[in-house]
Amino acid sequence: MNAESLATPAKLEPAEAALTHRFLLDYPYEAARLFEAMPADDAAALIAAQPLHAALRAWQSLTPDVALEVLERLPEPQPQHLLAEADPLASVAVLTQLDASQREAWLQQLDAEVARELRTLLAYPDDSAGRMMDPRVSPLRTGMTVAEAVERLRQIRRSGLRELFVVDDEGRLAGCVEVQDLALAARELPLADITRGVSAFVHDLDPREDVVETLMSQPISTLPVVNISGRFIGVIRQAELMAAVEEETSLDMQTMVGVSPDERALSSPIFAVKKRLPWLQINLLTAFLAAAVVGLFESTIAQFTALAVLLPVVAGQSGNAGAQALAITMRGLVLREISLRHWPAVVGKEALTGLINGVAVAATTGLAVYIWSRSLALVGVIVLAMVISMLVAGLAGALVPILLSRFGQDPASASSIILTTVTDVVGFFSFLGIAALFAPLLVQSGV
């Protein structure tokens, strides 16, 4: 049976109609290919002439764009029956190509239970690949020749395409073809000969973070999206990929300073207060903890007032060192350059970096303090404190986000507050503790 005989359903004799019925039941994938090669009006007329059970398998085997064109041309109530009886994922793949109002109009014509199930499948979570994708896809079939693929491309009539995705009989993603390769290949060549594998794809429920990770690891401009059964249902184009990277980066910047990812520049003041105040209260508690450490050495500070002048120097430098280590570690986690199993190497590297930087900064600080105070004892105190605090800051900057990730927490939201507490407490305690131990030497040097 060929496409020409299938395309003239009105002229079919009873025996031919029975043969067509049998063909649709026994060879739904081959029938789908023939429908895709003919005008949508003819395909719809043929499907309309068949009982539901015969038309169903062939209709849901069509590519989503052709299935929608056929659906829109079928007489009532056949479209509703097909949407209700087909595999829900196939119905969803068709409905996603409509805008929200058109989709809802179709759903309202279905049984309430069926409509509720389809709405659930259509409602992709925020920041998921399904929300980012363009569902208007027109894939090619694996069994086509180059000539058939070119004719299909003419039917699509869509500009700006650089590559076309290829699916198997069940609509599962099988590969892709460059438009240039398609144009240059011999017309009788099987499409499979110029089809190459896809370098990457995502599932429709994958979070935006996975999309960004895929983009960072693969030089791609178009990312195919498949559903849970592997059926090709859409693409995420370059503009959406770039927007996802920008959004992910900006959210990390917000959460690292205790700002909710939900807040925007034009959010209301009340909303901003609700999102920021809890983190400010937590930060206040940690500040009191650092103040309590200073309070332990109140008598030492009262005896040597120069310590109060130099205290912010130690805390500030250790805080900066910790922030550098935190930023590098966070970037590695976000871009999946490192995982939890890399923690010994990351922590060791940041500890050594902190130690070397601590020695270098301590040398400069010691020279400045000696010029200011002429006290070798005070120089020794701040040099030792600077090395210790910057070493610990490097350790904490790497370890805090890794530990938070290990226990299932978002490292971006709490790392900076924990790190500030650690660097302040260690900086104050090391500087004032060493000063208390060196008190006799400080007295002798006249500090």
N, C-alpha and C positions, 0 to 999 in steps of 0.2 A: 504494500500500500504506500502511495507516495503523497507528497504534499498537495499536489493538484487535486487528487481525488478526495482528500480530507477537506479541502477548502470549498467544496460545493455541496454542503449538507442538504440543501433544499431539493437537489436532484437525485438523492439517494433512493434506490429501490429498497423494499423491506429486507431483502437478503444482504444488500450492501450496508444498510443501517445496522443489521445484526453483526456483520463483520466488523464495522467500526466500533460497535459496543464491545465486542470481544477483544479488539486490538487495544482499546483504552484500558481494559481490565488487565490484560496480560502483559502489555508493554507500555506502562505509563511514562517511563522516562523517554522512550523513543517518540511517543505521542507528544510529550512536552517539547521536544526539539522541533518537531514539525510545526506545532503551534507557534513557536517563537520565530519560525522562518516565514510565516504568513501574516498578512494584515490582521490587526487586532479584531476588526469587525468580523472577519471570516472565522477566526478562532473562537470568538464568543458565540457566533451563530452555531458552530458545530457543537460546542460544549452545551449550549442551551437545548439542543435537540436530544441530548443524552440524559438518562436517569442519573440522579445524584451520585449513586455509588460508583457509576462508571466514570463520571467526570471528575470526581473528587481527587483521586490519586494523581491524575495528570495535571489538574489545576495547581495542586500544592507542590508539584515538582517543577513548575515554571519558575523562572527567575522573578524576584519580587516586582520589578518594574513591569514585566509583561503580565504577571498575574493581576496587578492592579488595573492595567488597561482592559483586560478581559472582564474583570469584576464589574467595572463601571459600565460595561456594555451589555451585561446580562439582564434579562427581564426579571421582575419581581416574581416570587421571593427567592429565586435561586442564589443571588449574592449572599443573603443572610444565611441560607442553608450551608453554603460552602464555608463561610467564615466560622460558623458554629461547629461544623463537623470536622473540619481540617485539623491537623496537628496545631495546637495553640501557638507554637513557635513560628510555624509557617504563616498563620494569620497575622501574628504580630509583625513579622517581617514585611508583610504587605501594608499593614495599617501605619507603620512608622513613616512611610513615604508621604503621608498626608499631613497637612497642618492640623493643629489642635482642634479647630472648629469642625473641619471635615471629618476627622477621626471620630469625634464625639457624635456626629450625626449618624455615622455608620453604627457605632456601638449602641445608640439608643434604639435601633431597630432590632437588636438581638435580645434573646432571653436574658433576664436580669442576672442569672447565675453565670452564664457564659460571658456577658459583658463585664462582670466584676472580675472574673479570672483574667480576661484580656487586659483590663485596665491595670491590674496588679503587675502583669508582665511588661506593660508599656511604661510604667512609672519607674524609670531608672533613678537610682539615688543621685543626689547632688554630687558633683565632682567625680562622677563615674565616666568610664569611656563611652557608655551608651548615650549620655547627655552631650558629649562632645562630638559625636560622629555625625556625618552626613549620610542618611539612609538611602539617598537617591543613587543607587548603584545599578549598573547594567553589566553584569559579568558575562563572559564567554563560556562556552561549554568545552570540556576536554576532548570530545569526539569530533569537533569541527575541523574543517580544512581552513587554510588561510583565506580562500575565497569566501567561504561562509562567514568567517570572522569579520572580513572587511564589509560584507553586506550587512552584518549585524551592527557594525560600527556606523554605517550610513543611517541605519534605522534609529540609532540612539540620538543622533544629531546634537551632540553635546560638545562644545568647544573646550579647549584648555586641557584635554586629557593627555597625559604623558605615558601612562601605563594602564593596561586593562587587566583586571583580575579574572582568573579562570576557576571555575567550579566543576565538581563532578556531577553525576546524575542526581545526587541527593542534595545538591546545593552547598556541599562542603568545600572550603577553600582548598584549591589544588596548586595554585601558582599564579604567576602574572606574566604578561607579555608587554614589551615596550612597543608603543605605536610605531616607532621608526622601524623596528624589526618586522612588524606586521606589514608595513608598506613595502619593504624591500624583498620580502620572501616570495618564492614561487607560489602561484595561486593554488596549485594542487597539493602543496606540502601540508602534511598534517599539522595542526596547531600545536600538538604536543612537542614537535621538534624544535619549536622556538620558545616554548614555555619554560620559564625558570622558576625555581622555588622562591617563596617569599622569605626575606631576611628576618622579618619580625611581624608579629600580629598580637593583638590583645583581645581579651574577652569583654563583652559588653558591660559586665559588672565589675571589671577591674577598676581600682581607684585611680585618681589622677596621678598619684605618686608613681604607680607602675607605668603609666603612659610616659611620664617624664623620664623615668629610668630607661625605658626602651629607646626613647629619642636620644638620650645621652650616649647609649651604647651602640647605636646603629645610625649610619648616615642616610636617613630616609626623609622624604618629603611627604609621603602619603602612607598612613598606617592602617591596614585593614582591621576590621572588627568582626569577630565571630561570636555566635551565641553558645550556650552550654553544649549544644549538640554538634558544634563545629560549623554550622551553616553560616556562610558569609552574609552579613546583614548591613554593612556600612563601611565607611572610611573616615578617618580623622585626617584632615588636610593640614598643610603646612601652617596656615594662619592659626588654626586651633592648637597645633602642637606648640608654636611659639608662645601663644597666650597662656597655655598650661604651664610652661616653664616660668614665665614671668609671674604668674599667680602663685605658683609654689614657692618661688624665691621670696616674694613679698610676704607671704604668710609666715615663712620661717623667720623673717626679720621681725614681724609683729610678735609672734609667740615667744621669741627669745627675750623680749623685754616685758613679758607679762601682759601683752595686749591680745584680746580675743581675735581669732581669725575671722569672726563674724563682723567685726567693727570696720566701718568704712569712714573715709574722710568727712562725709556729710551725714554721718549717723547723729542722732539726737544726743544732747548732753546727758540725759537720763540714761540712755542705753550705754553710753561710754562709761559713765560712773559705775553702773551695774557690772560691767565687764572688767573694769580696771581696779576697782576698790578692793576686792578680795586679795588680789596679788600685792597691792600696796600694804595691806594689813599684815600679810605674811612677811613682806620685806621689813616692816617695822619691827616685828618680833625678832628677826635675825639681826637687825641693827642693835636692838637692846642686848642681844647675846654678845655682840662685839663690844658694846659699851661696858658690859659686865666684866669682860676680860680686862679692859682698861682700869675699871674700878678696883680690881685685885691689886693693882700696882699704884694706887693713889699716893701712898707715902713716898714711893720711889720718884714719881713725877714731881711731887712737892719738893723733894730734896734736890732734884736735878731738873731744873726748868728747861734746859736745852733739849731734853727728851721730848717734851710736848711740841717743840718746834719741828723736830725731825720725824715725829711719828707718822704724819701724812705721807712723807716721802717713801717710807717702807711699804705702807699699805697701798699707796698708789702704784708703785712699780710692780708689786706682786699681783695686784688686780689686773694691770695691763698684760702681764705675762700670762696669767690665767685665761684672759679673754682671747689672746692669740691662739693658745692651745685649744680652747673650746671651739673657736671658729673653724679651725682646720679639721678638728675631729667631727664636728657637726656636718661640715661639707662632705667629708668622706662617707658619713652615714647616709646623708640625703641622696648622694649620687651613687650609692652602693659601691664605692671604691673599697670600702672596708666592711667587714661584718663582725659579729661579736667574737668570732674565733681569732680575730686579728688583735685582740686587746693587749696581749703581752708586747707585741712589736710596737703598737701605737703608744702605749703607756711608757715603754722603755725609751722610745725616741723622744717623747716630750719631756721626760724626766732628765735625760741627758742634755737636751736643748735648754731646759730651764737652768740646769747646773752651770753650763758654759756661759749662758747669758747672765746668770746671777753673778758669776765671778767677774765678768767684764764690767757690768753695771756697778758692782760693789767697788771695784777699783776706782772708777770715776767718782763715785759717791764719796769714797774714803778720802780722795784727794781734795774734793770740795769741802768736806767737813773739817779736814785738818787746816786748810787755809782759813776757814771761818772760826774754828775753836782753838786751834793749836793744841789739841788734846789727842794723844795717841790712843788713850783708853777709849774715848768716845768713838774714834775711828774704828777700833777693833770691834766695838759693840755693833755699830751699824753695818760693818762689812759682814760679820757673821750672820746677823739678822737678815741682811739682804740676800745672801746666798741661800740660807735655809728657806726663806719665804718664797723666793722665786722657784726653787726646786719643787717645793710643795705645790705651788701654783700650777706649774707645768703638769705635775701628776694629776691634780684635781681637774684641770681643764680637759684632760683626755679621759679620765676615769669616770667623771660624773655622768656625761651623756651616755657612755657605754653601759654603765650600771642601770641607768634609767631605762634604756632600751631592753636590757636583759630582763628587767622586771615588768615589761609590758607598758611602760609609761612613755609619754611623748617627751623626748629629751629637749625639744625646743622650748617647751612651756615652763620648765622649772630649772634648767641647767644654770642660767645666769644668776638666779637668786641663790641657789646652793653654792655656786662658785664664789660669789661675793662674800657670803658668810665665811667660807673656808679661808679665803685669802685675807680677809680682815682679821679673823680670829688668830690665824697663824702668824700674820705679820705683826699684830700688836703683841701677842704672847711671846714670840721669839725676841722682838726688840726689847720689850720691857723686862722679860725674864732674864735675858743676858745682861741687861743693865743692872738688874738687882744682884746678879752673881758678881758682876764687876764693880759693885758699889765702892769698895775700898779703893780700887784703882782710880775710879772717877773722882773720888774725894781728893786723892793725892794730886791729880792733874788739874784740880781747881775748876771742874765743870760746875 
